[in-house]
Amino acid sequence: MSEDIIAQASAKAAEAVTYGGCSQAVLGALQETLNIGNGESFRAGTVLAAGVAKRGETCGAVIGALMALGIARGRSTMSDKQAYSRAMDDAQDVIDAFKTGIEQHYKMSEPLANTMCPVIQEIVFGRSFNFLEKSDQTAFLDAGGYAPDGCPAVCAIAAAAAARKILES
């Protein structure tokens, strides 16, 4: 049963990113599939796509996955240090699973160094893009940005990593 839910979240994220916004694609897919979060948390993911506001920082798909994890497992008060610690440990597991998923999917010969958007773009497209530049936005689309093996695959991997962790007891 949980593998079906993971596959569903993964497929929804892959489909949703074709509208733009990797962070919301992953977050929204997880919210819908796992029945977590709300419209406010979804809207919060708007500006986190393409490496945080198109700036090429942490991959938006990872951010969306971590936002969903925080909704499901995060602390409700600042003083809850135990919940904070558990959520941070879980976040490391999600990041590690994402990195492993990228390494396997794209048949990497070396471990993925980090989750920075330009690093992932280099792996997926053979180059990185500056999404603040119109010409690079066009180049991204021309390179197959929303083709199945482009950002949809990255979002699917992120959603699966988070769904698997959230569904653990």
C-alpha positions in Angstrom: 0.0 0.0 0.0 2.7 2.5 0.9 4.6 1.8 -2.3 1.5 2.8 -4.2 1.2 6.0 -2.3 4.9 6.8 -2.9 4.5 6.1 -6.6 1.4 8.3 -6.7 3.2 11.2 -5.0 6.1 10.7 -7.4 4.0 10.8 -10.5 2.0 13.8 -9.3 5.2 15.8 -8.7 6.6 14.9 -12.1 3.4 16.0 -13.8 2.9 19.2 -11.7 6.4 20.6 -12.4 5.5 21.0 -16.1 3.6 24.1 -15.0 6.8 25.5 -13.4 7.8 25.6 -9.8 9.6 22.5 -8.7 9.2 23.3 -5.0 5.4 23.6 -5.2 5.2 20.6 -7.6 6.8 18.3 -4.9 5.1 19.9 -2.0 1.7 19.9 -3.6 2.0 16.3 -4.7 2.9 15.3 -1.2 0.2 17.4 0.4 -2.4 15.9 -1.9 -1.3 12.3 -1.7 -0.6 12.3 2.1 -3.3 14.7 3.1 -1.0 17.1 4.9 -0.6 20.8 4.9 -3.0 23.5 3.5 -3.2 26.3 1.0 -0.9 28.5 3.1 1.9 26.0 3.2 1.5 25.4 -0.5 1.7 29.2 -1.3 4.8 29.4 0.8 6.6 27.2 -1.7 5.9 29.6 -4.6 9.1 31.5 -4.3 11.4 28.6 -3.6 11.6 27.2 -7.1 14.8 27.0 -9.3 17.1 27.1 -6.3 15.2 29.7 -4.2 13.6 32.5 -6.2 15.5 31.4 -9.4 18.9 32.1 -7.8 20.4 28.6 -8.2 20.7 27.7 -4.6 19.3 24.5 -3.1 17.2 22.5 -5.5 13.6 23.5 -5.2 12.4 19.9 -5.5 14.4 19.1 -2.3 13.0 22.2 -0.6 9.5 21.1 -1.4 10.2 17.6 -0.1 11.7 19.1 3.1 8.7 21.5 3.5 6.3 18.5 3.4 8.5 16.6 5.9 8.4 19.7 8.2 4.6 19.8 7.9 4.3 16.1 8.7 7.1 15.8 11.3 8.1 19.3 12.4 7.8 20.9 15.8 4.9 23.1 16.7 6.7 25.2 19.3 10.3 26.5 19.5 10.8 24.8 22.8 10.2 21.3 21.5 13.8 20.4 21.0 13.1 16.7 20.8 10.8 17.1 17.8 13.3 19.5 16.2 16.1 16.9 16.6 13.9 14.1 15.1 12.8 16.3 12.2 16.4 17.2 11.4 17.5 13.6 11.5 14.6 12.7 9.1 15.6 15.6 6.8 19.0 14.1 6.5 17.5 10.8 5.5 15.3 12.5 2.8 18.3 14.4 1.4 20.4 11.2 1.4 17.6 9.3 -0.4 17.2 12.1 -2.9 21.0 12.1 -3.6 21.0 8.3 -4.0 18.0 8.5 -6.3 19.7 11.1 -8.5 22.9 9.1 -8.6 21.0 5.9 -9.6 18.6 7.5 -12.1 21.3 9.4 -13.9 23.8 6.6 -13.6 26.5 8.7 -11.9 29.9 7.3 -11.4 30.6 9.5 -8.4 28.5 10.5 -5.4 26.4 13.7 -5.8 28.3 16.3 -3.9 25.4 18.5 -2.8 21.8 19.5 -3.7 22.5 22.8 -5.3 20.3 23.5 -8.3 23.2 24.2 -10.7 24.9 20.9 -9.7 21.8 18.9 -10.4 21.3 20.8 -13.7 24.8 19.9 -14.8 24.0 16.2 -14.2 20.6 16.3 -15.9 21.3 18.7 -18.8 25.1 18.8 -19.1 25.0 22.5 -18.1 23.5 24.9 -15.6 21.1 27.7 -16.3 20.6 31.2 -14.8 16.8 31.4 -14.5 17.1 35.1 -13.9 18.1 35.4 -17.6 15.4 35.1 -20.2 17.9 33.5 -22.7 18.7 30.8 -20.1 15.1 30.2 -19.4 14.6 29.5 -23.1 17.8 27.3 -23.2 16.4 25.3 -20.3 13.2 24.6 -22.2 15.2 23.8 -25.4 17.3 21.4 -23.4 14.3 19.4 -22.3 13.7 21.0 -19.0 10.2 19.6 -18.7 10.9 16.4 -20.7 10.3 13.3 -18.6 14.0 12.8 -17.8 14.5 16.5 -16.9 13.0 18.3 -13.9 10.0 15.9 -13.8 12.4 13.0 -12.9 14.1 15.2 -10.3 10.8 16.1 -8.7 9.6 12.5 -8.8 12.8 11.4 -7.0 12.4 14.1 -4.3 8.7 13.4 -3.8 9.4 9.6 -3.4 12.2 10.3 -0.9 10.0 12.5 1.3 6.9 10.3 1.0 8.8 7.2 2.0 10.2 9.0 5.1 6.8 10.5 6.0 5.1 7.2 5.7 7.5 5.5 8.1 6.1 4.8 11.5 
